[in-house]
Amino acid sequence: MSAAMLPAGPVRIKFEKRGSLKFISHLDLQRMMNTAFNRAGIPIWYTEGFNPHKKLVFALPLPLGAESVCEFLDFKITEPMSPEELTERLNNAFPPQLRVFESYTPESKFKSIGWAEYELTGAGIENIDPAEALKTPVIVLKRTKTAEKEADISPYIKRAANENGILRLILCADQQNYLNPDYPAKYIGLEDYSVMRRRIFFADGLTEFK
């Protein structure tokens, strides 16, 4: 088998979700992916048991209304494919706002993700000093599965900077303490703003996840 081929087994794709697709839910995205994989004719592995289904595993939740250029999806293929063919087939089956950048054999686990970088744009952001606006403590009303309670989210904000009217935030994204960018955005008084997830990092906050 050529070294350039993806062997049967785990595969990871990096893709973007932009435009009108930012308004679809995670469940709708899963359905769209299922349909696209069928249309693309990918030899994907199905779970066993009474209800066999494709096992599609996403790296991180993406807030409704946010765009991203660094989404990751893991699945398994049952026969070798070239990464170029896999990428091309999926891009031909996906809508234009959902594009695959690359396909490869993963060497890391999603549980090793620690941080995510977001860009927030909108009216008034150019006047915000994040060092002042996000002074410790940053107390917000945080939703849990059962209730809402006050929480200090400052430990989950690694970096906040205003770069030429773009608010750049690096926020905790591990499985236990994922911080939705809407919390710091609303804390500092933003109302009409756009969110773009730019990069995902390992736990050190420096090494970009792949």
N, C-alpha and C positions, 0 to 999 in steps of 0.2 A: 504493500500500500504506500502511496506517495506520502512524503513527510508533510505535504501541504494539505492533506486530507484530514477532515475531522473524523476520528474513529467513532464507531457506534458507542453510545454512552452519553455522559453529560455534555451539554452545550450551553453557552451563555451568549446572548445577544445584547448589544448596547444600542439603544434607540432613543429617538426624541418623540415627544408628545406635545404638539403645538396647535395654535389656531383654535378653531371651534371645538377641537377634541378636549380642550382643557375643561370643558363643562360636562363631560361624561363621567359617570361614577366609576369606581373601581370594578364593580360588578359588570357594568356595561363594557368596560375595557376587556375584561376576561372573555365575555361573549364574543366581542369583535375579534379577539385573538384566536379563539376556537374556530370561528368561521374562516378566518384568513389562513390558518394552518391547513384546514381542509382544502381550501381553494388552491393553496400553493403546492399541495401534494407532498408535504414533508413527511418522511417516514418516522413519525413521532411515536414514542413509547406510551402505552396506556397502562393505567393501574390494573391490577387483577382483582377478582372478586365478583360480587353480584352486580356492581354498577361500574364497569370499566370506563375511565375517562382520562383525558390528557392531564398530565401533571405539570401545570405551568406555575412557576414560583417567582414572584416579583420581589425585588430587593427591598423597596421601601414604599410606604404609602405616599401618595402625592395629593396634597390638598385640592379639593374641588375648586376649579378656577385658576389653578397654577399651571404654568407650562414647564417643560423640562427638556434639557438636551443631554441628560445623563441617566436615563432609565435603564434598568437591567432586568433581564428575564432568563431564568434557567429552565431547561427541559432536557429530555433525553431523546436521542435518535436511535433507531434500531438497525441502521446500516450506514456505512461511511458516506460522507458527502464532502465536497470541497466547500470551504467557507464562503467563497465567492458565489457559488451556485445557491447556497442556502440564503445568503443575504439578498441576492437578486430575486429569488422566488418569493421571499417574504415581501420585499418592496413592491413587487408587481401585484401582490395580493392585498397589501395594506392601502388605506387611503393616504393621500399626499401629506397629511399632517402627522403621519406616523411613519417615520423612516428609520430603517436599521443602518447603523454606521459600520458595525463589524460583528462577525460571528467567530467564536473561538472556544477552545476547551478551557473551562474555568480552573484556576489554581488557588482560589480563595473561597471562603464561605461568606454568605451574607451576614452572618452573626459577627463577623469581624469589622463590619462598618461601624464607625464611631461618630462621624460628623458630616454635615451637608452644607454646601454654600448656596445662598440664595441672593438674587438681585431683585430689589423692589424699586419700582419706578412709579411716579405719579405726581400730581400737583402738590407743591409745598415741601417735597422731600429735600429740595436744595437748601432749605432754611433749617434743617434739622441737624443738631449736633448730637450724634448717637451716644457719645461718651457722657454727655449731660443727661440726655433723655432716658438712658438705660442704666442710670446709677443704681448700684446695689442698695437695698433689695428691690427686685422687680416683682411686685405682688400682683397676680392676676387671678381671676376666677377660672379655674381649670376644670374641664369636664373629665369625669371618669366614666366607667361603664355603668355606675349606679347613681352617681350624684355629681354635684358641682362643689368644689371647695377651693379656698384660697391657697395659692402656692407661690413660692419664690422661684422664678424661672432663671434668675441670674446665673446659677451654676451651669446652666445648659446653653449659655451664650458664650462662645469662645472668642468671637470677634464681631465688632460692629463698627462700620466705617462709612462715611459719606464720601463717595468718589465722583465728583462732578455731577451731583444731583442724583446719583444712583446709590441707594442704601444697600450696602453689601453686608450680609449676615452669615456667620458660620455658626450653625446650631447643632445641638446634640441630635444624633440620629441612630443611637443604638436601640436595641430591641426593648430595653426597659424604660428609657427616658427620652424617646423621640419627641422633639418639640416642633409643633406646627408653627410656621413663620407668621401666621395670623396673630398669635399671642403677642409677640413683641411689637408687631405692626400696629395693632389696635391699642396697645398700652401707650404708645407714643402719640396716639391720636390720628393715625392715618385712616382715611375712610375710602377714598377712591384710588386704588393702587393696583399694580400688576405684579405678579410674582413669577420669577424664572429660577428654576433650580439649575445651577451651572455645573457643580462638581460634587462628588461624594468622596469622602476620605476614610482611611482606616482609623483606628482608635488613637493613633498618635497625632491626628489632626493635620499632618503634613503630607503624608504619602497618599496620592490619589488612588482610589479604589479601581480595580479592574477585574 
